[in-house]
Structure formats: C-alpha cells, structure tokens
Amino acid sequence: MLADKGLAGRDVEAWIGWLGVRMLRPDRRDEKARHGNLGGVRQWIEAIFDTLKGQLGLEHHGGRTTQGVGARVAQRLLALAAGVWHNWIIGANHKRSLTAYDH
C-alpha cells in the first residue's frame, strides 16, 4: 500500500502489519530513512489518473451500476491498450497519443 507521510505512528504500523500489508510512505524528518522519497511513484499514479479522466473520459463515464462502470472502464482501457499497441507497430513518435483516433 502506498500512503502519504501523514499516515504514520505505531498504532497504524501495527494495524497495517496485522492486515499483512506492506505500507510504503515517504520518510518523515523525525525518523530514520526507510523508503526515501516516493515522489516519482506519486507522479506516475497521478499521470495514470489524468489519462483515465482526461484522455479516456472516465470522469463522466455514465455508468449507473457497479457493473456498468466496470464495463466502461474496461472498454476504455482496452481501447487505450489497442491504440498504444498500434502506435508501436506503426512506429509512431508518440506511443500513448490517441489524437489520431479521436473522431
């Protein structure tokens, strides 16, 4: 589990350990170094969310049920994967760009 540095403390660490989950969070100033700066991972996650919301239009998905939302997310991820794969095959400069397929 990736967490913010605010999620800290002995109780939290014990509870997360009891659940059998490994928690990664940025190191705080008042503790010894364990994981370092995780800013790159956070940027990666935010870029994925931005792609899902912006390029794939998942912020306004239109799903009315859990299954409907799941289907819409799956179809858009499949479309993105197909577009990226096609861009690799044709040797496009921008592999993740879907602009050529936006009609």
C-alpha atoms as one frame of an Amber mdcrd trajectory, in Angstrom:
protein
   0.000   0.000   0.000   1.322   3.427  -0.903   0.438   6.128   1.615   1.091
   9.774   2.389   3.642  10.615   5.072   0.807  11.743   7.350  -0.300   8.124
   7.827   2.238   7.276  10.496   2.502   6.068  14.057   2.951   2.841  15.995
  -0.761   2.044  16.035  -1.060   2.477  12.277   2.085   0.422  11.622   0.811
  -2.363  13.903  -2.628  -2.399  12.285  -1.199  -2.462   8.737   1.185  -5.255
   9.773  -1.688  -7.215  11.324  -3.527  -6.987   7.993  -0.493  -8.488   6.263
   0.041  -5.445   4.068   3.345  -3.727   3.398   2.951   0.038   3.549   5.292
   2.396   1.726   5.258   6.064   2.558   7.779   8.903   2.336  10.145   9.150
   5.268   9.420  11.775   7.891  12.117  14.067   9.258  11.824  12.648  12.784
  12.530   9.003  11.827  15.376   7.063  10.262  15.391   6.623   6.494  13.422
   3.603   5.233  11.875   4.230   1.832  13.222   7.624   0.794  11.305   9.996
  -1.434   8.416   8.338  -3.266   7.550  11.411  -5.350   8.221   9.612  -8.630
   5.662   6.933  -7.810   3.113   9.584  -6.893   3.694  11.389 -10.203   3.253
   8.108 -12.061  -0.067   7.428 -10.298  -1.306  10.986 -10.928  -0.375  10.673
 -14.630  -2.454   7.482 -14.847  -5.439   9.187 -13.194  -5.047  12.162 -15.534
  -5.076   9.827 -18.538  -8.118   7.961 -17.246 -10.046  11.151 -16.560  -8.905
  13.280 -19.479  -7.957  11.172 -22.460 -10.352   8.322 -21.718 -13.220  10.431
 -20.348 -13.748   8.357 -17.225 -14.672  11.299 -15.018 -18.081  11.348 -16.724
 -18.405   7.657 -17.540 -22.210   7.459 -17.488 -22.325   4.142 -15.669 -25.383
   3.637 -13.469 -24.359   0.398 -11.759 -21.080  -1.048 -10.493 -21.095  -3.466
 -13.409 -21.763  -0.619 -15.872 -18.870   1.435 -14.509 -16.626  -1.635 -14.653
 -17.591  -2.301 -18.267 -16.930   1.303 -19.282 -13.554   1.371 -17.535 -12.575
  -1.957 -19.121 -13.585  -0.912 -22.644 -11.675   2.349 -22.423  -8.543   0.662
 -21.049  -8.757  -1.926 -23.818  -9.118   0.854 -26.403  -6.084   2.659 -24.935
  -4.037  -0.559 -24.974  -5.044  -1.244 -28.588  -4.131   2.325 -29.601  -0.739
   2.160 -27.876  -0.045  -1.253 -29.411  -0.965   0.048 -32.864   1.246   3.110
 -32.384   4.184   0.815 -31.530   3.518  -1.328 -34.609   3.448   1.650 -36.989
   6.426   3.342 -35.296   4.565   6.490 -34.203   6.591   9.119 -32.349   4.065
   9.470 -29.511   3.103   5.974 -28.388   0.372   6.976 -25.896  -1.258   9.599
 -28.080  -4.806   8.821 -29.177  -5.249  12.026 -31.164  -5.172  10.156 -34.485
  -8.124   8.017 -33.345 -10.281  10.841 -31.945 -13.176  11.368 -34.339
